Amino acid sequence: MSDREQMQYDVVIVGGGPAGLAAAIRLKQCNAALNVCVLEKGAQLGAHTLSGAVIDPVALDELLPTWRTQAPQLATPVTQDEFLWMDEDQAFRLPSALLPKPLHNEGCFIVKLGEVVAWLGEQAEALGVEIYPGFAATEVLYDAQGAVRGIATGDMGIAKNGLPKADFTRGIEIVAAYTLFAEGARGSLAAELEQKFALRTAADPAHYGLGVKEVWQIPATQHQLGKVVHAQGWPLDNQTGGGAFIYHLPNQQVAIGYVVHLNYRNPYLSPFDELQRFKTHPAIRPLLQGGKRIAYGARAISEGGWQSLGELTFPGGAILGCSAGLLNVPRIKGTHNAIRSAMYAAEAVSEAIAAGRQHDTLNAYRERLVASPVMAELHAVRNIKPALTRFGTLAGTLYAGCEMWLQQLGLSVPWTLHHRQPDHLYHLPMNEATPIAYPKPDGVLTFSKLDSLALANVSHEHDQPAHLRLRDPELITPVHLHNDSQAECHYCPAGVYEIVQLNGQRQYQINAQNCLHCKTCDIKDAKQNIQWTAPEGGGGPLYAGM
């Protein structure tokens, strides 16, 4: 018998992002009598939400048809669309007529996704959904037959030494007929479920990107409300996938960011510093001249697509949204697919509970998803990400354009390119890689990682066990320390990992208090020695206007 307090609901949802809240709303739309609970590890809804973001409104239109009149302040219609190819000195605009339809953004909206999430939370609460921010789900609960019966929240008030403090509070068990997991990319509980139920047996390896984003306030003369710019090429080399985005928001703000595909090879590469270099390009610098950086953040995104989708159902629940990996890579859009997947799962759960079922496998969710526009969309672009990996950015982009044009003409290629290995296996050994000399930050246009953290409002309870753990500390050898050859010191966008000089000796240091919860270390660590776990609830970034 557990010594934890227990709460019971019809449905518990882990994650208060677009998918989790959409599932909660749809459940109440299907059956207002259902008792629905949403847990969010961030201090408030939207605190950990970060995306570009340009969204396709199709799913929001289906979920809440009046959203445009209810909350017009949330979304800025796209008014101008540019795609740039860049070298070190110039930016070449590709003619709009040459771009296949998926790369156009007409009819889409620029949003701050955290604000959309906060508004969705208001709609869910108005329907009677119970939402608990600041509570991290840290454990999956199973019944005697091995089915998921709910989750447990983490204990609070534990000191660094593992002993209870004066304010210690035991976690709570939340049990339900069905549990839905919408944790975002690289969800820690979803990863446990994938292993326990062998959900990825028939899937390609998962793939991810790291998105690093800033928001700037710029002079009115440089601002073009509704303008969307995407760019490829410099500063990345041809074998490193990724690209930039610039979105013009209201109030003379622009979101500027860089996404680097995490199957890159050079362990000296720093996605954060690639964004800083990008801002110095002659075509980009004038946009930010005289402006002020007002926000910063970073987040991993799921990029595997159709081939990397595992089974998403298991006895007692389902995996939704970005935890499932439903991003359309060439469109750089996944919110609409996340919301649709949540709606399908909610409908399946509502039907199951109405039929008196619980803790079984939601086959109806799988069937709805397979037959949906979500899967059709992902299947149509299934070869794009593997092509970029296999052929390089230039040839891969040309291939992608040809295949998407064929799709537009009603022709589908009969082959499927596959992901060969997970991201962490792509690293070259340090002694075979070329170091990258990033320019020193000037504090005006370019910045350091540590200077950026204040804009992410990162906060963790200091006296708690580190949530970033080494599975085997002995893998940090003297050779690594002597050569500074730890890739996480470069790819982490928050300066969490350092090799420091203490008492005349080089030591490996984890600054867990800096963590942005981007999950990149959990994904990219070559030896898979770093494990990200949920810290005490409410810890992490507090993104505002992201």
Rosetta blueprint (number, residue, H / E / L):
1 M L
2 S L
3 D L
4 R L
5 E L
6 Q E
7 M E
8 Q E
9 Y E
10 D E
11 V E
12 V E
13 I E
14 V E
15 G L
16 G L
17 G L
18 P H
19 A H
20 G H
21 L H
22 A H
23 A H
24 A H
25 I H
26 R H
27 L H
28 K H
29 Q H
30 C H
31 N L
32 A L
33 A L
34 L L
35 N L
36 V E
37 C E
38 V E
39 L E
40 E E
41 K L
42 G L
43 A L
44 Q L
45 L L
46 G L
47 A L
48 H L
49 T L
50 L L
51 S L
52 G L
53 A L
54 V E
55 I E
56 D L
57 P L
58 V H
59 A H
60 L H
61 D H
62 E H
63 L H
64 L L
65 P L
66 T L
67 W H
68 R H
69 T H
70 Q H
71 A L
72 P H
73 Q H
74 L H
75 A E
76 T E
77 P E
78 V L
79 T L
80 Q E
81 D E
82 E E
83 F E
84 L E
85 W E
86 M E
87 D L
88 E L
89 D L
90 Q L
91 A E
92 F E
93 R E
94 L L
95 P L
96 S H
97 A H
98 L H
99 L L
100 P L
101 K H
102 P H
103 L H
104 H L
105 N L
106 E L
107 G L
108 C L
109 F E
110 I E
111 V E
112 K L
113 L H
114 G H
115 E H
116 V H
117 V H
118 A H
119 W H
120 L H
121 G H
122 E H
123 Q H
124 A H
125 E H
126 A H
127 L L
128 G L
129 V L
130 E E
131 I E
132 Y E
133 P E
134 G L
135 F L
136 A L
137 A E
138 T E
139 E E
140 V E
141 L E
142 Y E
143 D L
144 A L
145 Q L
146 G L
147 A L
148 V E
149 R E
150 G E
151 I E
152 A E
153 T E
154 G L
155 D L
156 M E
157 G E
158 I E
159 A L
160 K L
161 N L
162 G L
163 L L
164 P E
165 K E
166 A E
167 D E
168 F E
169 T E
170 R L
171 G L
172 I L
173 E E
174 I E
175 V E
176 A E
177 A E
178 Y E
179 T E
180 L E
181 F E
182 A L
183 E L
184 G L
185 A L
186 R L
187 G L
188 S H
189 L H
190 A H
191 A H
192 E H
193 L H
194 E H
195 Q H
196 K H
197 F L
198 A L
199 L L
200 R L
201 T L
202 A L
203 A L
204 D L
205 P L
206 A L
207 H L
208 Y E
209 G E
210 L E
211 G E
212 V E
213 K E
214 E E
215 V E
216 W E
217 Q E
218 I L
219 P L
220 A H
221 T H
222 Q H
223 H L
224 Q L
225 L L
226 G L
227 K E
228 V E
229 V E
230 H E
231 A E
232 Q E
233 G E
234 W L
235 P L
236 L L
237 D L
238 N L
239 Q L
240 T L
241 G L
242 G E
243 G E
244 A E
245 F E
246 I E
247 Y E
248 H E
249 L E
250 P L
251 N L
252 Q L
253 Q E
254 V E
255 A E
256 I E
257 G E
258 Y E
259 V E
260 V E
261 H E
262 L L
263 N L
264 Y L
265 R L
266 N L
267 P L
268 Y L
269 L L
270 S L
271 P H
272 F H
273 D H
274 E H
275 L H
276 Q H
277 R H
278 F H
279 K H
280 T L
281 H L
282 P L
283 A L
284 I L
285 R H
286 P H
287 L H
288 L H
289 Q L
290 G L
291 G L
292 K E
293 R E
294 I E
295 A E
296 Y E
297 G E
298 A E
299 R E
300 A E
301 I E
302 S E
303 E L
304 G L
305 G L
306 W H
307 Q H
308 S H
309 L L
310 G L
311 E L
312 L L
313 T E
314 F E
315 P L
316 G L
317 G E
318 A E
319 I E
320 L L
321 G H
322 C H
323 S H
324 A H
325 G L
326 L L
327 L L
328 N E
329 V L
330 P L
331 R L
332 I L
333 K E
334 G L
335 T H
336 H H
337 N H
338 A H
339 I H
340 R H
341 S H
342 A H
343 M H
344 Y H
345 A H
346 A H
347 E H
348 A H
349 V H
350 S H
351 E H
352 A H
353 I H
354 A H
355 A L
356 G L
357 R L
358 Q L
359 H L
360 D L
361 T L
362 L L
363 N H
364 A H
365 Y H
366 R H
367 E H
368 R H
369 L H
370 V H
371 A L
372 S L
373 P H
374 V H
375 M H
376 A H
377 E H
378 L H
379 H H
380 A H
381 V L
382 R L
383 N L
384 I H
385 K H
386 P H
387 A H
388 L H
389 T H
390 R H
391 F H
392 G L
393 T H
394 L H
395 A H
396 G H
397 T H
398 L H
399 Y H
400 A H
401 G H
402 C H
403 E H
404 M H
405 W H
406 L H
407 Q H
408 Q H
409 L L
410 G L
411 L L
412 S L
413 V L
414 P L
415 W L
416 T L
417 L L
418 H L
419 H L
420 R L
421 Q L
422 P L
423 D H
424 H H
425 L H
426 Y L
427 H L
428 L L
429 P L
430 M H
431 N H
432 E H
433 A L
434 T L
435 P L
436 I L
437 A L
438 Y L
439 P L
440 K L
441 P L
442 D L
443 G L
444 V L
445 L L
446 T L
447 F L
448 S L
449 K H
450 L H
451 D H
452 S H
453 L H
454 A H
455 L H
456 A H
457 N L
458 V L
459 S E
460 H L
461 E L
462 H L
463 D L
464 Q L
465 P L
466 A L
467 H L
468 L E
469 R E
470 L E
471 R L
472 D L
473 P H
474 E H
475 L H
476 I L
477 T L
478 P H
479 V H
480 H H
481 L H
482 H H
483 N H
484 D L
485 S L
486 Q L
487 A L
488 E H
489 C H
490 H H
491 Y H
492 C L
493 P L
494 A L
495 G L
496 V L
497 Y E
498 E E
499 I E
500 V E
501 Q E
502 L E
503 N L
504 G L
505 Q E
506 R E
507 Q E
508 Y E
509 Q E
510 I E
511 N L
512 A H
513 Q H
514 N H
515 C L
516 L L
517 H L
518 C L
519 K L
520 T H
521 C H
522 D H
523 I H
524 K H
525 D L
526 A L
527 K L
528 Q L
529 N L
530 I E
531 Q E
532 W E
533 T L
534 A L
535 P L
536 E L
537 G L
538 G L
539 G L
540 G E
541 P L
542 L L
543 Y L
544 A L
545 G L
546 M L
